[in-house]
Amino acid sequence: MSAAGFAAARLPRDPLLVFTVTVVGCALLLQRFGLPAGAKAINLVGPVCLLLALRQLLRGVLAFHPTRLACFLACFVCATVGVAYNNIIPAPFTTEPSIQSTAQFFLMTAFATLSFTQTVREADFFRVVTGCLLIVAVAGILQFAAQFIGLGLFSFRGIIPDRLLFEDGYNLQIPFGIGSLMKSNGFFLLEPSIYSQFMAIGIVMEVLTARRKAVLALFATGILLSGAGTGWLVLGAFVVSAAFSLGLRGAVLALGIIALAAALAGLTFFVAPDVLSVLSDRADEISRPSTSGHLRFITPFWVLSDVLARAPAALMFGLGGGVSERLVLPYEYNVNTPIKITLEYGLPAFVFYVGAIMLGRKSPVQRALVAPALMLLMFTGGYQQFPPILFFVLLVVSVARLEPTPR
């Protein structure tokens, strides 16, 4: 059965599971589409999923989670106090805060305040989610294979009108480092790194639930063909967390992930040694300026240090929405989620933000997913305002109320 057929055959009629498959499907399949909004498009996933959530809230399928809602409101108050402070004592930067960025941040984060009104069986929920991930896994594998018959399907430009696309600024086509081959981006996704991250989360979910060998093989192949390292970081976060927090079962699961990675590396060494060489060559990126690893994991802390040296009060009050991404600095940089929120709204706001997206009762599988989900959301990219990643993580870890599967 195809991945699409698998997902359709398993799709139940429970409104909560229909909501789940709709949100996850939008996050995975609509990433490249946008709504025209002035000079810059808005990712289509955001408004679609928020409207779906509002509809289910009005129907009583969803409700507000009191603790997360309180943290969300406290985060908003902190941001408001920061705006007032910066109006009285402006920070020594020429970059003006963006009202649009602030509004977008809080609209996107508001999804975290919701919760299922009824519980759903863990097995049913994750079967639906992994079914959706399988569609992308297969699409990415076929995309990579199509290159061998001369087809390069890496962008929707020329197929979809540019005004309806959200592809600008993303690395859709990245050379694999072997001949003319390009890294797979999952066909529907915006970058190979995003493909690798979703495949990693898929592996973790499958290891924690059904443990189907064919499914694990598809996810593992996807992460390999992405040629990206961030997915391995997500897996690493799970391995460390499982080994220390899940007891003997966690140690066994961690060893299973390590064994899977080792088997994949060994198979790659014999079947396609050039692929393994390309991946290993990226291991030292973190020490090389202007590389993806250096931009993601080193420069955010340079920015934090430089900003606080000139404006110490920014640690408490922030600089305002959107400022952290538009600073004039003598080096190229990126900001991750913790640094961006801290620099724009202050450390207290970031603390309440973490509470807003993570507090609440969780099932055993959800608890095991917290560490890899936080790695994905916080450190592998600037995803605090990127709905496809943000809504996926919030739904899986916080919004869903799951009933543990008897063992």
Buried (B, 14 or more C-beta within 10 A) or exposed (E): EEBBEBBEEBBBEBBBBBBBBBBBBBBBBBBBBBBEEEEEBBBBBBBBBBEBBEEBBEEEBBBBBEBBBBBBEBBBEBBEBBBEBBEEEEBEBEBEBBEBBBEBBBBBBBBBBBBBBEBBBBBBBBBBBBBBBBBBBBBBBEBBEBBEEEEEBBBBEEEBEEEBBBBEEBBBEBEBBEEEBBBBBBBBBBBBBBBBBBBBBBBBBBBBBBEEEEBBEBBBBBBBBBBBBBBBBBBBBBBBBBBEEBEEEBBEBBEBBBEBBEEBBEEBEEEEEEBBEBBEEBEEBBEEEEBBBBBBBBBBEBBBEBBBEEBEBBBBBBBBBBBBBEBEEEEEBBBBBBBBBBBBBBBBBBBBBBBBBBBBEBBBBBBBBBBBBBBBBBBBBBBBBBBBBBBBBBBBBBBBBBBBBEE
